[in-house]
């Protein structure tokens, strides 16, 4: 039976528990933050190298990366054996989705001693192959995963250290995301909101640890001048309150709906019960098709990576709204295909890109700046696609800009979240109807007769 790391503190005062969590958070935040920064710099170097290559390389190399990721996770990785002789560094729990690194963070929330940090080296190879070679997946899931893994590893050094495991893992994840995004509250909100999906406790101690981790990650970013990710800042506000409201309604509804549909597709692709070979072949073909279409409609740079190239293209091309909408849809297809093929990476950054592109669709018609449309759309993508409204709020506040532009982005977050709820409800109803109309197999009738 796994020992509860917090059991030693249950009889102590609240201030003592907070102090223990604060110490663990400082250590975990520092270790996790630097581990994530090193990995992210490696991923960025790989993406930049691939982006400089000819178009055919931009299409082929990410496919090769997905093949390597699938081979590593399903060839070297193993399921548990009956005699328990498998090595912990490559043995996945029964029924685990091996490429789903965010899932481990969610499932261990509040019980970080259960986090399978020994699988981190194997998964790091899959992440580098997927994201570092230009796959349509993001760096934020690796950031939170390896941040938590570093903190959990640090706390799993013996009985005394295990008192620090939970805060170290929590702060490591927050520091990783904060260092990536350059905004402390984004790291804090992200790790806490993910934990709430598993009904993780939102105690004072955990909030303190997440805050400390977020500040440490942000401090690493500032001290070393990293700028690991580029966020669009809204420089031009709406011309008035009414225009701000209309902007929030239109961009929030469109970006929230598109990213919610994408999120539903990615979730189903992630849970797809097919052999790794079938997943790679079909997902890879869909990804190649999306990449070719993006290179033809937009630019080769729009076809590589999690979507930053597509945003740069949109900023400099003055593309028609329908072209922007098509590129947003193709970026959504590319990320879904990479997930289906067994890619190991994140979808937070791809949602930023899809939301940004969707927001720019309305910029000419609404008479607003492209930067405001992109920033509002990106925040809507996180709120609607990833269902992390507080993280989206923290991002909108952290990005900055004129007050009315910030208020518009915050309102867009709320509209997108409501649009995503409505879209999810519609998908659930359609799914239930489809299942109700599905013909009943003869074997099912035989079972029911008995």
N, C-alpha and C positions, 0 to 999 in steps of 0.2 A: 504494500500500500504506500502511495506517495505521501510523504509528510508535508503538512501544511506549513509553508514558510512563515506565515503570520501568527502561528500558534504561540510563539514566544512573546508576542506583544499584546496578546489578548488581556492579560492581567495588568498591563501597564497603563499609564495615563495616555490621554489623547495626544498631549504634546510630545510624549516620548515616541509614539507611533509616527507622528508627523516628522520628527527629527530623523528617525530611521529611514523613512521614505525619502526625505530630502537628501540624505547622504547617498542612498542608493541611486537616486535620480541624478545627482551630480556625476557619480562614477559612470553610470550607464549612459547618460547623455553624452559625456565626453568620448567614451569608447564607441558607442553607436554612431555618433555624429561623424567621427573621423573615418570609421569603416565605410559608412555610406558615401562620404565625399570621395574617398579613394575609388570605390566601385563606380560611382557616377561619372567621375572624370574619365575612367576607362571606357565606359559606355559612350560618352560623348565623343571621345577620340575615334572610336570605331564608326559611329554614325557619320561624323564629319569626313572620315576617309572614304566611306562608301558613297557619300553624297557627291564627291568630286569625280566619280567615275562615269564612264559612258552610260547611256540609257540602258543598254542591255544588261550591264553589270548591276545597275540599280534594281532591276527586276529579278535577276537570277540569284544574286548573293543573299537577299533576305530569305528566299526559298531554301537555299542551302542551310542557312541558319536555323530555320524551323526544322529541317531534317536532323541537324545535329542535336537540337533540343529534344526532339522526340526520341532519338536514339539514346541519349544520355539518361533521360528520365525513365524510359521503358526498357532499355537494354541493360544499362548498368544498374539502374534502380530495380529493386526487388520488392515483392510482397513478403509478409511474414511467413516463416516456415513452421512446420508442425513441431520440430524439435527446438525452435528458438535459436538456431545457430547463425542466423543472418546478422551481418554487421549493422550497427545502428546508423552508420553514416550513409547507408544506401537502402535501408528497409523502410518502406512506407506502411502506414497503418492500413488495415483492411478497408477497401472501398474508397481510399483517398484519391482525390483528383490531383495527380502529381504535379501538374503545372500551376495549380491554384495556390499561389503563395499568400495571397490575401486571406484565403480561407483559414489558414493556420493562425493568423493574427486574430481573426474574429472568434474562432472556436476556443482559443486559449485565453480570451479576455477575462481578467479577474482571477485566472488560475494559470499565470504565465509559466509556472513550473512544469506545466504539461506541454509547453511549446517545443516542437521537435527541432531544436537548434542544430543538432548533429547532421541534419540533412542540408544545412546551408551551403557547405562546399559543393555538393553535387548540384544543387539548384543554381548556384552562382555560375556554373558552366552553362547551364541551360539559359539563364538570363543574358549572359554575354552573347551567346549564340543568337538569341532571339532579338534583343534590343540593340546590342552592339553592332550587329550586322544589318541594321536598317529595317527590322520588322516593324509592323504597324502597331506596336505596343509601347507603353510608357515606362518612365523611370520611377514613378511614385510608389508603386507596389514593391519593387525591389528596395526602395528607400526605407519603407516602414518595416518590411520583412527582415532585412539584414540589420536594421537598427534594433529591432526586438531580439533577433537572434544573438547579436553581440552582447546585449544586456543580460539575456538569459544565460548565455555561456559564462559571463563574468560572475553571475550569482550562483552558478552551479559548481562552485569550487570547494564545497565542504559545508558542514553544518552552520558555521558562523556566517559564511558568505550567503547562505540561502535566505537569511533574513532580508537581504537586499535584492533578492532575485526579482520579485514583482516590480518594485519601483525602478530597478535598473532596466528591465525589459521595456516597461512602459515609457520611460524617459528616452531610452534608446530609439524607439520608434518615432516618438515626437521629434527628437533632435534630427533624425534622418530626414523627415519630411520638411521640417523647418529650414534645414540647411539647403535642401533642394529648392524650395520655393522662395527662400529669403524673407519669410514672414513668420514670426514666432507663433502667433495665434493660429495660423493654419496648421502647423504641426500639432499643437495642443488639441485643437478642435477635431482634427482628422483622427487621431488615435483614440480619443474619447468617443466620438460618434461611431467609429467602427466597433468599439467595445459594446456599445448599447445595442447593436444588432444581436448580440448574444446575451442581452439583458445583463451585461456586466455592471457591477455596482459602481455608482458614481459617488464615491466617498470623498471627503476632504483630502485624505491622504493621496488618493489617485489623481485628483485635480492638481494638487501641489506638485506631484511628480511630473505630470504632463506639462504643466507650466514651466517648470525648471528645464525639462528637456527641450521644450520649444525655444526658450531663451538661449540655451547653450547652442542649439543648432543654428539659430539666427546669428549668434555671436561668432561662430566659426565662419559663416558665410561673409559677415562684415569684415572680420579681421583679415581674412585671406582674399577678399575681393573676388569671390567665386562667380556669382551670377550664373548658376547652373541651369536656370531656366528663364526664358524671356516671357514676361507678362506684359500685355498691352495696357498702357496707362491712358485713361480718357482725358485728353487735354481740353477738349471743347465741350462744354456742358450744353444741355438743351436750351433753347431760346426762351423757354418759360415752363411753368409748372405743368400746364396742359400737355405740352409736347413731351415732357418727361413721362407723364402718365401713359400717353399713347405709345411711346417707345417701349416702356416696360411691358405693356399688354401685348404688343405685337411680337417683340423679340422673345419675351418670356414664354409665350404660347408656342411659337414655332420651335425655338431652341429646346424648350422643355419637352415637347412632343417628339422631336426627332431623336434626342438623346435618350428619352425613355424607351422608344422603340428599339434603339440600338442596344440599350442596356438589357432589354428583354431577350434580344437575339443573342447577345454575348452570354447571358446566363444559360440559355438553352444550349449554345454551342459548348460551353464549359461542361455541362452535365450530359453531353451527348454520349450515349452508351454504344460506342463502336470501337473496332480495333484501332490501335495506333496507326496502322498502315492505311486503313480506309479514311481515318480522320486527316492524315497528312495529305493523301492524294486529293480528296475532295476540297479540303480547306486550302491546300496549296494552289489548286487550279483556280478557285474563286479569288484568292489573293493575287495571283498573276493577272487575272482578268481585270481586277480593280486597278492594279498598278499600271497596266497598259493603257487603260481608259484615262487615268489621271495624267499620265505623261502626255497623252494625245490632247485631252481637253484643256489641261492647265499647263503644267511644266513637269519635266522629269523630277525636279526637287520636291514636287508635291506628292510624289508616289513613295517616298522613302521616309522612314522614321515614324514617330507618333503623330506628326501633323504640323510641326513647326515650319517646314518648308512650304506647306500649303498656305499657311497664314502669311508668310513673307511674299508669296506669289500674289495673294489677294490684296495685300497692301500696295503693291507696285503695278498691278495690271489693269485697274479700272474695269474689271470684268462685269458683264451683265448679270443682273440678279439671278436669272435662271441658270447661268453657268456656275455661279457661286453655290446655288442650291444643289446642283448636280455634283459639284466637288465635295460638298459636305456629305451628301449621301454616299459617294464613293469612298470617302474616308471612313465612314461608318461600316461599310461593307468590308473594307480592308482589315479593320480591327477585328470584326466578327470572324472573318476568314482566318486570321492569324490565331485567334483563340481556338477555333474549331480544329486547326491543324496541329494543335498541341503546343503553341507558343507559350513562353513563360515570361510574363511581363505585366504591366499595369494598363488600366483603361481610364484612369483619372486624366492623364495628359491628352490622350485621344479625345476624351469628352470636351476638354478645353478647346481643342482645335475644331471639332464639329460644331460646338456651340458658337465659337467665334465666327466661323464661316456662315452659319445660319443667321447670326445677328446682322452680318454685313449685307444680307439680302435686302433688308429694309432701309438701309442707310440712304439711298437716293430718294426713295418715296417719302420717307419721313423728314428728309431735310436735315439729318444729323450727321456728325462726323463719323468717319470710318472707325476711328479709335474708340469712340463711345459705343458704337454698335458692336465692335469686336469684344470690348471689355464686358459689356452687359451680356452678350451671348455666351462668353466663356464662363461667367459666373452662373448663368442659367444652365449651362451644360453640366456643371458639377451638382447643382441642386436637383435638376431633373433626371439626369442620366445615372449619377452615382447615388442619388437620394441622400446627399450630405448638405442640407441647407445651412447649418451653422458653420461648416467649413467654407461654404461659398460666401457667407456673410463675412467671415474673417478675411477671406481673400479680397473681397471688394473693399473692405476698410483698409487693408494693408497696402493695396495697390495705390490708393490715393487718387488725387485729381480734384477738380473743383467740387465743392459741396453738393451742388445740384446733380452733377454727374454721378457722384457716389450714391446719392439717394436714389437715382434712377436705377443704378445697378442693384441696389438692395431691394427695390421694389420688383425688379426683374427676377431676382432669386425667388421671391414669394410666388409670383405668377408661374414660374417654371415648375416649382414644386407642386402646385395645384394641378398644372397641366399634366405632370407626370403621374400623379395619383389618378386622374381621370383616364389617362391612357392605359395605365396598368389595370384599372377596373374594366375597361373595354376589352383588353386582351384576355383577361380572365373569363369574361362572359363569352367571348368568341371561342375560347378553348373548351369551355364546358359544353357549349352547343355542338362543337365538332365531335367531342367525345360521346355526346348523347346520340348523335346521328351515325356513329360508327357501327357497321354491321357486327353482330355478335357471332363469333366463331363457333363452329360445331362443337369444338372441345369445351368451350365455355358452357354451352347448353348442357352437355353431358355432366359437367361438374355440378351445375345448378340442379339438375334432375336428381343427382345423388344427395 
